Amino acid sequence: MTHGDKPLVWLHGEIKTPPFSPTARLEAGYLLRQLQMGNPLGMPQSRPMPVIGVWGHELRIQDAGITWRLVYRTDPDAVVILEVFGKKTRTTPRDVIDRCRRRLRDYDNA
């Protein structure tokens, strides 16, 4: 990390091998590094998730047999990682959305 880069704040989850394949772990690391440097990401790598809050997004990492999601928020001083999970359907599970909202609320009130 260089001066001026945003730190990653992990509220939940991690990117490790396993369950991420080495290729998916490298892709996730590259995309998170782009966010740290302040570079905006768009589709298909990232999509907005306003349902979890302002500046909420979802990174999409394609892996063998599964698509990983990293739910995050970009703050002026950090990239906050809320959840890491495997997704097999088009909709984000309600419990994931609720957990992310709770984690953000707790983080913002700390």
Secondary structure by P-SEA (a helix, b strand, c coil): ccccbbbbbbcccccccccccaaaaaaaaaaaaaaaaccccccccccccccccccbbbbbbbcccbbbbbbbbbccccccccbbbbbccccccaaaaaaaaaaaaaaaac
